[in-house]
Amino acid sequence: MTTVDVQVIGGVGTSPNRPDGELKVRGEFAFSSDLWADDMLWGATLRSPHPHARIRGIDITAAVALPGVYAVLTHEDVPGAKRYGLEIIDQPVLAMGEVRYQGEPVAVVAADHPETARRAAARIAVDYEVLPAVTDAAAGELLRHVPIRVGDPSVAADVVVTGEYQVGMQDQAFLGPESGLAVPAEDGGVDLYVATQWLHVDQKQVAECLALPVDKVRLSLAGVGGAFGAREDLSMQVHASLLALHTRRPVKMVYGREESFFGHVHRHPAKLWYEHGAARDGKLVYVKAKIVLDGGAYASSSTAVAANAATLGIGPYEVPNVVMDASVYYTNNPPCGAMRGFGAVQACFAYESQMDRLALELGLHPVEVRLRNAMTTGSRMPTGQIVEGPAPVAEILTRVRSFPPPPPSSGDPREAPGGVSNTTHGEGVVRGVGYGIGIKNVAFSEGFDDYATARVRLEVIGGEPAVLVHTAAAEVGQGLVTVQAQIARTELGVERVTVATADTSVGSAGSSSASRQTYMTGGAVRAACQAVRAALLARVGGARIDGGKVVSDSGAVVADLVDAIGDEPVEETVEWRHRPTYPLDPVTGQGNAHVQYAFAAHRATVDVDLELGLVRVVEIVTAQDVGKAVNPLAVEGQIHGGTAQGLGLALMEEIQMVDGVVRNPSFTDYLIPTILDMPPMKVDVLEMADPHAPYGLRGVGEPPTISSTPAVVAAIRNATGKALTRVPVRPEHIVG
């Protein structure tokens, strides 16, 4: 279909100002925790202090007696389905007879003041019989096993390197805690305003738990303060709605920071065993691997995480013989699920560590051994799927290697490991350089019916053409609202575009996860705009829209765009899908499971104090193919942000667990990188169009997180000579 011939201000390929940008900088943006309603009550949750226990009784008498309390509810008060889940319905709305992890919700309270609600929750007496907790995944119950078998499992190699690796439990650490407002409606339903990643999957689960028709549970997206996968699962959605319907009053729930650590899923901790066999020239002959993921108490999206770990688990390399087993297990640790990178992060740390070991064994530069095995367009994944789009693995590796090295330290204490704490003056400090490259799938896989819906309306407002775009796609900070407007401007040649608040009055847009929204909802908006344009052109007999005019094939003006629209707006709703994917063979792991592959490479430079075990990341260089930078500034922001989370996993971020109990549920003790921890970054963006994607684009958000972690750890290895088989790397790993 013909597109607009002129470059529209603020269209695809430009970086217009975000409508939420200035508000967020000034602290004036309304997040979900800022919601308010007249006559509003406050909700609070009682959570289990034990990782595993039998509930012998719950006494709410003292809580109900507290003045200002309007409701105290347990599982007996849930009118519909008692359990919910993203892929497997296994998680109780409120604990029923047993708790399976520390922090599991047991009861909820509504009161006229948040402190009253918290005090009431503390008054609920629960009789627990503490049970043994399973905290080692290897001793847990199997949730899913994903095998991959390619080639000859007994083939021999000239050089063999083996390694055992561990990845700790990382938190998404978003700044806006779980929060929302539930308002009872006159029709017996509920209107829920909430920060989430997937409005329609929330709607379905909430409706089932409330025993209400789906159309009586209406969700609107409230301001989201970050997500990174942690808002895919329900948190307070059912609880607030239950309380609102029970009290017939609006109910607001806002988690504190500590409760937030218990209120959402985390990145799966992993143990990984790898064996790489190669010829003397460095070409890989085989990879054998075993990945064990700790899924925690409930399934969440663990089955898909295990599939990603398996299918992407040898990296962006050509390997003729593969034996891979990825398994995820239930334990009594906190539930784990989606987090940026989604199974590929854990695997990448292991396979990239192995490539460094192989380079050392062969006497090759770490980049050289990767180049000799780099996949290209037409390469075959271990699942048998052909990589049809660009696969610039060698290109991005070469680019990050070619950047000039950063200058030596100037002696400024802020440039030393430990920074202004003045722990070192440069003595015992060694510089190291390391590389990492990763592969990630984009969008949902394994035959999932992945689609997005967009409604586009072209009309005249105030004598000017205007476009209204309406989707249910969650803006979680990535700039999706801006992207939708850019696409509408490009396709319809109209500068005035409004993006409606995302809600469930329009069809599903799927989740803001898996690096999929620009691809999927962007594709839907584009298709809806094209349908609107076709309908308008058919109405007036034009060929295209050009500079506010409808023109013919010969270029003659048929009508002004305003006149062509007139008093009859053009509106189209389109449900858009990517090309199909297919389930994996349960025995061999073969199948075209993924839509698209994305690649990123990093080079990290670090200074390490060998005596104190302190690390300063001096510089990070990254190259990434994005297919098409729909919004170049947003692309760079995604790469910076993803790299920051990868650096955090490499050096500091871990939820500390002792016998199933979280020891550091606060930003005092759970450390995330600050601006002082982030080094200067050089970003090289490639635009190699994917022929199957809208505008040729690739998902951007996850790849930087995947390859940054192994690059930072490789640089520390280069400086210290230590094996460093676990992340995050701690000082004792360096000096021990």
C-alpha positions in Angstrom: 0.0 0.0 0.0 1.3 3.5 -0.8 2.6 5.5 2.1 2.9 9.2 2.6 5.5 10.7 0.3 6.6 13.5 2.6 8.6 13.5 5.9 6.2 14.6 8.5 7.4 16.6 11.5 7.5 14.2 14.5 7.1 11.1 12.3 9.0 7.8 12.1 12.8 8.2 12.3 12.6 11.5 14.4 12.8 12.1 18.1 9.9 14.3 19.1 9.5 15.4 22.7 7.6 12.9 24.9 4.3 14.2 26.2 5.2 12.8 29.7 8.8 13.9 29.6 8.7 17.4 31.2 6.0 16.4 33.7 8.2 13.5 35.0 11.3 15.7 35.1 9.4 18.3 37.1 7.8 15.7 39.4 4.3 16.6 38.2 3.4 13.4 36.4 0.5 11.5 38.0 1.6 8.0 38.8 -0.8 5.3 40.0 0.2 6.0 43.6 -1.2 9.5 43.1 -4.7 8.3 42.4 -7.5 9.7 44.5 -11.3 9.5 44.8 -13.9 11.0 47.1 -14.9 8.8 50.0 -11.9 6.6 49.3 -10.8 3.8 51.6 -7.3 2.4 51.9 -6.4 -1.3 51.5 -3.6 -3.2 53.2 -2.4 -6.8 52.9 -1.4 -9.3 55.6 1.4 -11.5 54.3 3.0 -14.7 55.6 6.2 -14.4 57.5 7.1 -18.0 56.7 8.3 -19.6 53.4 6.2 -22.7 54.0 3.5 -23.3 56.6 0.1 -24.8 57.2 -2.7 -22.4 58.2 -4.6 -23.9 61.1 -6.8 -20.9 61.7 -7.4 -17.2 61.0 -9.0 -14.9 63.6 -10.0 -11.5 62.3 -11.9 -10.4 65.5 -9.4 -7.9 66.7 -8.9 -6.4 63.2 -12.7 -5.9 62.6 -13.1 -4.3 66.0 -10.6 -1.5 65.2 -12.4 1.8 64.6 -12.2 2.9 61.0 -12.0 -0.7 59.6 -14.7 -1.4 56.9 -13.6 -4.9 55.7 -11.3 -7.8 56.6 -11.4 -10.5 53.9 -9.8 -14.0 53.5 -10.0 -16.6 50.8 -13.5 -17.5 52.0 -14.7 -14.1 50.7 -13.4 -14.6 47.1 -16.7 -15.1 45.2 -15.2 -16.6 42.0 -12.0 -18.5 41.1 -9.8 -18.9 44.1 -6.6 -19.1 42.0 -5.1 -17.2 39.0 -2.0 -17.3 36.8 -0.4 -16.1 33.6 0.2 -19.5 32.1 -0.8 -22.0 34.8 -3.6 -21.2 37.2 -1.9 -22.1 40.5 -1.6 -18.9 42.6 -4.2 -18.3 45.3 -5.9 -14.9 45.5 -5.5 -15.3 49.3 -3.8 -18.3 50.9 -6.0 -21.3 51.3 -4.8 -23.7 54.1 -1.1 -23.3 53.2 1.4 -20.6 52.4 4.2 -21.5 50.0 6.5 -18.5 50.2 7.4 -15.6 52.6 5.2 -12.7 51.7 2.2 -14.7 50.3 -1.0 -12.7 50.9 -3.2 -14.2 53.6 -5.9 -11.5 54.2 -6.7 -8.0 53.0 -8.2 -5.0 55.0 -10.0 -1.8 54.0 -10.0 1.2 56.4 -10.5 4.9 56.3 -6.8 5.7 56.8 -3.7 3.8 55.5 -2.2 3.5 58.9 -5.5 2.1 60.3 -5.5 -0.5 57.5 -1.9 -1.5 58.4 -2.7 -1.7 62.1 -5.8 -3.8 61.4 -3.8 -6.2 59.2 -1.2 -6.6 62.0 -4.1 -7.5 64.4 -5.2 -10.5 62.4 -4.1 -13.7 64.2 -3.0 -16.5 62.0 -2.2 -19.9 63.6 0.7 -21.3 61.5 2.2 -24.7 61.6 5.7 -24.1 60.1 6.7 -26.7 57.6 10.1 -27.5 56.0 10.9 -25.2 53.1 12.3 -26.4 49.8 14.8 -23.7 48.8 17.1 -25.6 46.4 15.6 -25.9 42.9 17.3 -29.3 42.4 15.1 -30.6 45.2 11.9 -29.0 44.0 9.0 -30.1 41.9 9.6 -30.0 38.1 7.5 -27.4 36.3 8.9 -27.7 32.8 11.8 -29.4 31.1 12.9 -28.2 27.6 15.3 -30.4 25.7 17.2 -29.6 22.5 18.9 -32.3 20.5 20.9 -31.6 17.4 23.5 -33.7 15.6 25.7 -36.3 17.2 25.7 -36.3 21.0 28.9 -38.4 21.2 31.1 -36.3 18.8 34.6 -35.6 20.0 36.6 -32.3 19.9 40.2 -31.3 20.0 39.7 -28.7 22.8 37.1 -29.0 25.6 36.3 -26.4 28.2 33.8 -26.9 31.0 32.3 -24.6 33.5 29.7 -24.3 36.3 28.0 -21.0 36.7 25.4 -19.3 38.9 23.2 -16.3 38.5 21.6 -14.7 41.6 18.0 -13.5 42.0 17.6 -10.0 40.6 14.8 -7.6 41.2 13.3 -5.3 38.6 13.7 -2.5 41.1 11.2 -0.2 39.5 10.7 3.1 41.3 6.9 3.3 41.3 5.5 0.7 43.7 2.5 -1.5 43.0 -0.6 0.7 43.3 -4.1 1.2 42.0 -7.6 2.4 42.7 -10.7 0.2 42.4 -14.1 2.0 42.2 -17.4 0.0 42.5 -19.8 0.7 39.6 -23.5 1.1 39.5 -23.9 -1.9 37.3 -22.4 -4.2 39.9 -19.0 -4.2 38.3 -15.8 -2.4 39.1 -13.6 0.2 37.4 -9.9 -0.4 38.1 -7.2 2.2 37.5 -3.8 0.4 37.8 -0.2 0.4 36.8 0.2 -2.8 34.8 1.9 -4.3 31.7 -1.1 -6.1 30.2 -4.6 -4.7 30.8 -6.6 -7.5 29.1 -4.9 -10.4 30.9 -5.4 -8.6 34.2 -9.1 -8.0 33.2 -9.7 -11.7 32.5 -8.1 -12.9 35.7 -9.8 -10.3 37.9 -13.2 -11.0 36.4 -12.8 -14.8 37.0 -11.9 -14.2 40.6 -14.8 -11.8 41.2 -17.3 -14.1 39.4 -18.2 -11.2 37.1 -18.6 -11.0 33.3 -15.5 -9.6 31.7 -17.4 -6.5 30.5 -18.1 -5.5 34.1 -14.5 -5.3 35.0 -13.1 -2.3 33.3 -9.4 -1.4 33.5 -7.6 1.8 32.7 -3.9 2.3 32.7 -2.7 4.6 35.4 0.8 6.2 35.4 3.5 3.5 35.5 6.7 4.0 37.3 8.7 1.3 35.5 7.9 -2.4 35.0 10.7 -4.5 33.4 8.4 -7.6 33.6 7.4 -7.4 37.3 3.9 -6.0 36.4 2.9 -8.8 34.1 1.5 -10.8 37.1 -1.3 -9.6 39.3 -0.4 -7.9 42.6 -3.2 -5.8 44.2 -5.7 -5.9 41.3 -8.0 -8.6 42.7 -7.5 -7.5 46.4 -8.5 -3.8 45.8 -11.5 -4.9 43.6 -12.7 -7.3 46.2 -12.6 -4.7 48.9 -14.3 -2.1 46.7 -17.2 -4.4 45.9 -17.5 -5.5 49.5 -17.5 -2.0 51.0 -19.2 -0.2 48.0 -16.5 2.4 48.4 -13.5 3.2 46.2 -10.4 1.4 47.6 -6.8 2.5 47.0 -3.8 0.2 47.6 -0.2 1.3 47.5 2.7 -1.0 48.5 5.6 0.3 50.4 9.1 -0.5 49.2 9.5 -3.6 51.4 6.1 -5.0 50.5 6.9 -4.4 46.8 9.8 -6.9 47.1 7.2 -9.5 48.1 4.5 -8.2 45.7 6.0 -9.1 42.4 8.1 -11.8 40.7 11.9 -11.6 40.3 14.5 -12.9 37.8 15.0 -16.6 38.1 18.2 -17.6 40.0 20.0 -20.2 37.9 22.7 -22.9 38.0 24.2 -23.7 34.7 26.6 -26.4 33.5 28.3 -26.0 30.1 30.8 -28.0 28.0 32.1 -26.6 24.8 34.1 -28.6 22.3 36.0 -27.0 19.5 38.5 -27.7 16.8 42.1 -26.3 17.0 41.1 -23.4 14.7 38.4 -22.3 17.2 35.4 -23.6 15.4 32.8 -25.0 17.7 32.1 -28.7 17.3 29.5 -29.2 20.1 27.9 -27.6 23.1 26.4 -29.6 26.0 24.5 -27.7 28.6 22.2 -28.1 31.6 20.3 -25.1 33.0 18.4 -25.3 36.3 16.1 -22.4 37.1 14.4 -21.7 40.4 10.8 -20.8 39.6 9.8 -20.1 43.2 6.4 -21.0 44.7 4.2 -20.4 41.6 4.5 -20.7 37.9 4.0 -17.2 36.6 5.8 -17.2 33.2 8.5 -19.7 34.2 7.6 -22.2 31.4 8.4 -19.6 28.7 11.5 -18.5 30.6 12.8 -22.1 30.5 12.1 -22.2 26.7 14.0 -19.1 26.1 16.9 -20.3 28.2 17.0 -23.5 26.1 16.4 -22.1 22.6 18.8 -19.2 23.0 21.2 -21.0 25.3 24.2 -21.5 23.0 24.3 -17.9 21.9 24.5 -16.3 18.5 26.9 -19.0 17.2 26.8 -21.8 14.7 27.1 -25.1 16.5 26.4 -28.4 14.6 25.9 -30.6 17.7 23.9 -29.5 20.7 22.6 -31.3 23.8 20.7 -28.8 25.9 18.4 -29.4 28.9 16.7 -26.4 30.6 14.4 -27.1 33.5 12.5 -24.9 35.9 11.3 -26.1 39.3 8.9 -25.1 42.0 10.4 -24.1 45.4 9.4 -22.2 48.5 11.3 -19.2 47.4 9.5 -16.1 46.1 7.8 -16.6 42.7 10.0 -15.8 39.7 8.8 -14.7 36.3 9.4 -12.1 33.7 12.3 -9.7 33.9 14.1 -7.9 31.1 16.0 -10.6 29.1 13.7 -13.4 30.2 15.8 -16.5 30.4 18.4 -15.3 27.9 20.3 -13.3 30.5 21.2 -16.3 32.6 22.2 -18.4 29.6 24.3 -15.6 28.1 26.4 -15.2 31.2 27.3 -18.9 31.0 27.9 -19.3 27.3 29.9 -16.0 27.0 32.1 -17.1 30.0 32.6 -20.3 28.1 33.7 -18.5 24.9 36.3 -16.6 27.0 37.6 -19.8 28.4 37.8 -21.3 25.0 39.7 -18.2 23.7 42.2 -18.6 26.6 42.7 -22.2 25.9 43.3 -21.6 22.2 45.4 -18.5 22.6 42.9 -16.4 20.6 41.6 -12.9 21.2 38.1 -13.2 22.8 36.5 -11.4 19.8 38.3 -13.6 17.3 36.9 -16.8 18.7 33.5 -15.3 18.6 34.0 -14.1 15.0 35.0 -17.6 13.9 31.6 -19.0 15.1 29.3 -16.0 14.5 26.0 -16.8 13.0 24.9 -15.0 9.9 21.7 -14.6 7.8 20.7 -18.1 6.9 22.3 -19.7 9.9 20.3 -22.5 11.6 19.3 -22.1 15.3 19.6 -25.2 17.5 15.8 -25.5 17.2 16.3 -25.9 13.4 14.8 -22.4 12.7 16.6 -20.5 10.0 17.6 -16.9 10.8 16.0 -15.2 7.9 16.6 -11.6 8.9 19.9 -9.8 9.2 22.2 -11.4 11.8 25.1 -8.9 12.1 26.9 -10.8 14.9 30.4 -10.3 13.4 29.6 -6.7 12.4 28.6 -5.5 15.9 31.5 -7.4 17.5 34.0 -5.8 15.1 32.4 -2.4 15.8 32.7 -2.5 19.6 36.3 -3.8 19.3 37.3 -1.0 17.0 36.4 1.9 19.3 39.5 3.5 20.8 40.2 2.6 24.4 39.3 5.1 27.2 42.2 7.2 28.5 44.0 6.1 31.7 42.8 7.4 35.0 43.6 11.0 35.8 44.1 10.3 39.5 40.8 12.0 40.4 39.5 9.9 43.4 36.1 9.9 41.7 37.7 7.8 39.0 39.1 5.2 41.4 37.4 2.0 42.6 35.5 3.0 45.7 35.1 6.5 44.4 35.1 9.4 46.8 35.1 7.1 49.8 38.8 7.4 49.3 39.5 3.7 49.8 42.3 3.6 47.3 44.7 6.0 45.7 45.5 3.9 42.7 47.8 1.3 44.3 47.0 -2.2 43.3 44.5 -1.0 40.6 44.5 -3.0 37.4 42.6 -2.3 34.2 40.7 -5.0 32.3 38.7 -5.2 29.1 36.0 -7.7 28.3 33.4 -8.5 25.6 30.0 -9.9 25.5 27.4 -10.6 22.8 23.9 -11.9 23.1 20.8 -13.0 21.2 17.2 -12.5 22.2 13.9 -13.4 20.6 11.3 -10.6 20.1 7.5 -11.0 20.9 5.7 -14.1 22.1 6.7 -17.6 20.9 5.8 -21.2 20.6 2.5 -20.8 18.7 1.0 -18.2 21.1 -1.7 -16.2 19.4 0.2 -12.9 19.7 -1.6 -9.9 18.3 -2.3 -6.2 19.0 -5.4 -4.1 18.3 -5.5 -0.4 17.3 -8.4 1.9 16.6 -7.6 5.0 14.6 -9.9 7.9 13.9 -9.3 10.7 11.4 -11.5 13.8 11.8 -11.6 17.5 11.6 -11.2 19.5 14.9 -11.0 23.3 14.9 -10.7 23.4 11.2 -7.6 21.1 11.1 -7.2 17.4 10.4 -6.6 15.4 13.6 -6.0 11.8 14.5 -7.0 9.9 17.6 -5.1 6.6 18.3 -6.6 4.2 20.8 -4.9 1.0 22.0 -4.7 -1.0 25.2 -0.9 -0.9 25.0 0.8 -0.1 28.3 3.2 2.8 28.4 5.6 1.7 31.1 8.2 4.4 30.5 9.6 3.2 27.2 8.0 5.9 25.1 5.3 3.9 23.4 2.8 6.8 23.4 5.3 8.8 21.4 5.9 6.0 19.0 2.2 5.5 18.3 1.9 9.2 17.4 4.9 9.1 15.2 3.5 6.2 13.2 0.1 7.9 12.8 1.8 11.1 11.6 3.9 9.2 9.0 1.0 7.1 7.7 -1.6 9.8 7.5 0.5 13.0 7.0 -1.2 14.7 9.9 0.8 16.4 12.6 -2.0 16.7 15.2 -2.2 13.3 16.8 -3.7 12.4 20.2 -3.1 9.0 21.8 -6.0 8.0 24.1 -5.5 6.6 27.6 -5.0 2.8 27.3 -7.9 0.9 28.6 -10.0 -2.3 28.0 -12.7 -0.6 25.9 -10.6 -1.4 22.9 -9.2 -4.8 21.9 -6.1 -6.3 23.5 -2.6 -5.0 22.6 -0.9 -7.8 24.5 1.8 -7.3 27.1 4.4 -4.5 27.2 7.1 -7.2 27.5 9.3 -9.3 25.2 10.5 -6.2 23.4 7.3 -6.5 21.4 5.2 -3.3 21.7 6.7 -1.2 19.0 6.7 -4.2 16.7 3.1 -5.4 17.6 1.2 -2.3 18.6 3.2 -0.2 16.2 2.3 -2.7 13.5 -1.4 -2.5 14.5 -1.4 1.3 14.5 0.3 1.4 11.1 -2.3 -1.1 9.7 -5.2 0.8 11.1 -3.8 4.1 9.7 -3.4 2.4 6.3 -7.1 1.2 6.5 -8.2 4.8 7.4 -6.2 6.2 4.5 -7.6 3.7 2.0 -11.2 4.4 3.1 -10.7 8.1 2.8 -9.0 7.9 -0.6 -11.8 5.6 -1.9 -14.3 8.2 -0.7 -12.9 11.0 -2.8 -11.1 9.1 -5.6 -7.6 10.1 -4.6 -4.3 8.2 -4.8 -2.4 9.5 -1.8 -2.1 12.1 0.9 0.6 14.7 0.3 1.1 17.9 2.3 -2.4 18.2 3.6 -3.9 17.5 0.2 -5.5 14.5 -1.4 -3.8 14.1 -4.8 -4.3 11.8 -7.8 -1.7 9.5 -9.4 -0.7 12.4 -11.7 -0.2 14.7 -8.7 -3.3 16.8 -9.3 -5.0 18.0 -6.2 -8.3 16.2 -5.7 -9.2 18.0 -2.4 -7.9 19.5 0.7 -7.6 16.9 3.4 -9.9 18.8 5.6 -12.6 18.9 2.9 -12.1 15.2 2.1 -12.8 14.4 5.7 -15.6 16.9 6.1 -18.2 16.0 8.8 -17.7 12.3 8.4 -14.7 11.1 10.4 -13.0 7.9 9.2 -12.4 5.3 11.8 -11.0 1.8 11.5 -10.1 -0.9 14.1 -7.5 -3.5 13.1 -6.3 -6.6 14.9 -2.7 -7.2 13.7 -0.6 -10.3 14.0 3.0 -11.2 13.2 3.9 -14.2 11.2 3.1 -17.5 12.9 5.3 -19.4 15.3 5.1 -23.0 16.3 5.5 -25.2 19.4 8.8 -26.9 20.1 9.0 -30.6 19.7 8.9 -32.0 23.2 11.6 -34.5 22.6 14.1 -32.8 20.2 13.2 -29.1 20.8 12.9 -28.5 17.1 10.5 -25.9 15.7 10.1 -22.4 14.4 9.4 -21.1 17.8 10.4 -17.4 17.5 9.3 -14.4 15.5 12.5 -12.4 15.3 16.0 -12.3 16.7 17.8 -9.3 18.0 21.5 -8.9 18.8 23.7 -6.6 20.9 27.4 -6.6 21.8 29.2 -4.8 24.6 32.8 -4.0 25.4 33.4 -3.1 29.0 36.5 -1.5 30.5 37.0 -1.8 34.3 39.5 -0.8 36.9 39.9 -3.3 39.8 41.5 -2.8 43.1 43.1 -6.3 43.6 43.6 -5.9 47.3 40.1 -4.6 48.2 38.0 -6.3 45.5 36.5 -3.0 44.4 35.5 -2.5 40.8 34.8 0.7 38.8 33.4 0.4 35.3 35.4 2.9 33.3 33.5 2.7 30.0 31.0 0.7 28.1 30.8 0.5 24.4 27.8 -1.1 22.8 26.6 -1.9 19.2 23.1 -3.1 18.5 21.1 -3.7 15.3 17.6 -2.2 15.8 16.4 -2.7 12.2 14.9 0.8 12.1 15.2 3.5 14.8 11.6 4.6 14.9 12.6 7.1 17.7 16.4 7.4 17.8 16.6 9.1 21.1 14.3 6.5 22.7 16.4 3.7 21.2 19.5 5.2 22.8 17.7 5.5 26.1 16.6 1.9 26.0 20.2 0.8 25.3 21.5 2.9 28.2 18.8 1.6 30.6 19.2 -2.0 29.6 22.9 -1.8 30.0 22.5 -0.3 33.5 20.4 -3.3 34.6 23.0 -5.7 33.2 25.8 -3.8 35.0 23.7 -4.1 38.2 23.4 -7.8 37.8 27.2 -8.1 37.2 28.3 -6.2 40.3 25.7 -5.5 42.9 22.1 -6.6 42.4 20.9 -9.7 44.3 18.0 -10.6 46.5 19.7 -12.3 49.4 17.8 -15.5 50.5 18.4 -17.5 53.7 16.2 -20.6 54.0 13.5 -18.9 51.9 13.6 -15.7 53.8 14.4 -12.4 52.0 17.2 -10.6 54.0 17.4 -7.3 52.0 13.9 -6.1 50.9 14.9 -2.4 50.7 16.9 -0.1 48.5 19.2 0.4 51.5 20.4 -3.2 51.2 19.4 -4.2 47.7 21.8 -2.1 45.7 21.1 -0.7 42.2 23.5 1.4 40.1 23.3 5.1 40.6 24.5 7.8 38.2 27.9 7.6 39.9 28.1 3.9 39.1 27.2 4.3 35.4 30.3 4.9 33.2 30.4 6.9 30.0 28.7 4.9 27.2 29.4 4.9 23.5 26.4 3.6 21.5 26.6 2.4 17.9 23.1 1.8 16.4 22.8 -0.2 13.2 19.7 -0.2 11.1 19.5 -3.4 9.1 15.9 -3.8 8.2 14.0 -7.0 9.0 11.9 -7.7 5.9 9.1 -9.2 8.1 8.7 -6.3 10.6 6.9 -3.0 10.4 9.4 -0.4 9.0 12.0 -3.2 9.3 12.3 -2.6 13.1 13.6 -4.9 15.8 12.7 -4.9 19.5 15.3 -2.9 21.4 14.7 -3.1 25.1 16.1 -6.5 26.2 19.3 -7.2 24.2 21.4 -4.6 26.1 20.7 -6.3 29.4 21.7 -9.6 28.1 25.3 -9.0 26.9 26.3 -6.2 29.3 26.6 -8.6 32.3 29.1 -11.0 30.7 31.1 -8.1 29.2 31.6 -6.5 32.6 32.5 -9.8 34.3 34.9 -10.7 31.4 36.7 -7.4 32.0 37.1 -8.2 35.7 38.5 -11.6 34.8 40.9 -9.9 32.4 42.1 -7.7 35.2 42.3 -10.3 37.9 42.8 -13.7 36.3 40.0 -15.0 38.5 37.5 -17.5 37.1 34.5 -15.5 38.4 31.7 -18.0 37.7 28.9 -16.3 39.7 27.0 -13.0 39.4 26.9 -10.6 41.0 30.6 -10.5 41.5 31.4 -9.6 45.1 34.7 -8.3 46.5 35.4 -11.7 48.2 35.3 -13.3 44.8 38.1 -11.1 43.6 40.4 -11.1 46.7 39.5 -14.6 48.0 
